[in-house]
Amino acid sequence: MKKAAKILKQKTIFKTEISNNFSAEDTETIWHDAHVRLQKMYASHADLSAGIKKHTDGFIFPAAAIYLAIKEKDGEKAFAIMQKVMKEKALQAGKGFSRFVKMPFGKQLFLKIWDTISHKMFGESAGFRNVFYTKQKGEFRMDILQCPYNTYLNEVGCPELTRLFCESDVYSYGNLPGMDFVRTQTIGSGGSLCDFKLMINK
């Protein structure tokens, strides 16, 4: 149970929003339920590879456990709470990225780092199946054809959360100064793939 407790301590922004919608007693009940659900998810997926676990253990399962716990208490509030918090978290990340790209040569360095990280964090060893396009000056482009977020959120019974993770990219990368983020479809919204193109404004 220690692992679930440790991870949920990092997700207190969700608990704060839950407390804005429920009584203190109900908030504690929901949070305890999320803890139990998360531990069960970890236990039943203990044999996943380290690359996949970076996504399932840190993001996918905690979000699913919290969402399902809220949904058990009030199905009408659950999705809106998750959507609000995940948007806030992504916008905050975007502010950090914006400060980075504003630095001298920041945009070029950001693309270079993204190219390196993406092959590791979003490659086959992490449960993804991707098309990485040939490097072009001033841009990074990939298509995600298979995604562990879609796979495991479907498995644990909340496929609708996949869309929120997809939307997080828009909030994180969609307002970077001097850069454009282009996306036309996502798996979470019923598309055949998630396209991802980040480029410096010409």
N, C-alpha and C positions, 0 to 999 in steps of 0.2 A: 504493500500500500504506500510505501515511502515515495516511490517514483511518481505515482499519480498525485500525491500531495505536493511534491516539489514542483511539478509542472503547473498545477493549478495555482500555486502561489505566484507564478509568472503571468497569470491570466486574470488578475484582480480587476482589470478594467471591465471585464464582463460581469463580475460580481457587483461592481458599483452600479452598472446599468440595470442589472436585475433588481437591485435594491431600490432603484428609482421607479420600479413598476410593481413591486410586491412588498408585503409587510416584512419586517425583520425576521419573523418566524418562518415565513414562506421562503425567504431568501436563503436562510440556513438550510432548510429542507432541500431546496433545489441544488444548492452547492454540495451538500452531502450526497445526493443522488448522482450528481455529475462525477463526484469522486469515485463512487462505487462503479458506475458505468465505465469510467476511464480505466480503472484497474482491470476490469473484465476484458476490455478491448486489448490492453497490453498483454494480458495473460494468454488470450486466444490467438495472438499474432506474434508470439515470442520468437518464432523461427524466421521472421522476415530479415532480409539482408540489411546491413548497416546503412547502405545508401537509401533504401526505401524508408527505413526507420527515421531518418532525418526529417522526413515529411510526415509520416504517420504519427510518430510519437510526439513531435513538437507542434504540429499544426492540425492535421486531419482528425485524429482521435480526440484531442481536447475539445476542438470545436464541436464535433459530433456529440460528445458526452454532455457538454454544456447545453447544447441546443435540445437534445432529446430530454434532458432533465427539465428544462423550461417548458417544453411541449407537453410533458406529462402533467404539469401544473396548470398550464393555460396554452392551449394550442394556437390561439389567435395572436398571442403576443410574441411567441418564440422567434419567428422568422424576422420580424421587425427589429427585435433587440439585437439579434446576430448581425443583421444588415447594418444597423447604425454603428455598432462597435467596430466591425471589420472595416467599414468605410473610414472611421476616425483613425484607426491604426494605420491604414494604407496612406491616408493623407499626411499623417505625421511622418511616415517613411519618405514620402515624396518631398517633404520640406527638407529633409536631410540630403536627399539626392540633388535637390535644387541648389543647395549651398555648395555641393561638391562641383557640379558642372559650371558654376559661376567662376570658379578658380581659373587661372591661366591654364590653357590646354585641358581644362577639366572635362569638356565634352568628349574629346578624343580619348582621354584616359578612361573615362567612364565606359565607352564602347569597348575598349580593349579589355577592361576588367570583366565586363559582361560576357564577352566572347569566351574568356577563360573559365569563368564561373559556370556559365550555362552548360558547358559540356560535362562538367562534373555533377552539378546539382540537378540538372534536368536531362541527363543522359540515361542510357539503358540500365546502368547499375543502380539508378535511383527509381526505376520502375516506369520510366518514360520511353516512348518511341517517337523520335523526332526526325525532322529533316533540317539539317543545318546548311544554309546556303553559302555559296562561295563568298568570301569576304569582298565587300565593295568599300571603297574609301568613304568614310563618314557615315557608315550604317552597319547595323547588325540585324540579321533576319533569320528567323527559324519558324517552323511549323510544328506544333505538338499534335501527334496523331493518336497517341495513347497516354493517358495520364493517371497516376495513382490516386489523385484526388477524386477523380470520377470513379475509379475502380472501388476504392475502399469506402467512400461515402455512400455509394450504392449498396455495398455489402452490409454496412451497419444500419441501413434503413433511412438515410436522409440525403438522397441524391440532389435535392434542391439546394443544398449548401454549396455544391460545386460551382454554381453560378456566382456566388458571393466571392469565392476565391478568384474566379476569373475577373470579376469586376475590380478586385483589389489592384490588378495590374494597371487598369485605367487611372485609378486614383494615385497610384505610386509614380507612374511614368508619363501620365497624360498632360502634365503641366510643367515639364522641365524647361527652363528658359533656353531658347536657342535650339530646341530639339523637338521633333515630332514623333509621337507614338501612334502607329497605325495598326488597327485591328478591325477585321471585317466579320469575324465569326468566332464562336467559342463552343467547345464541347458541352460546357455547362448550360448553354442556351439552346442546345439541340443541333449545333453545327457538326460537321464531320471532322473538324480539327480546330485548334486554336492557333491563329496566325499571330505573329509577333514581329513587328518591324519597328526599330528605333533608329532614327537618323538625325544628323545635324541639319538644321535649316540651311538651304542653299542661298 
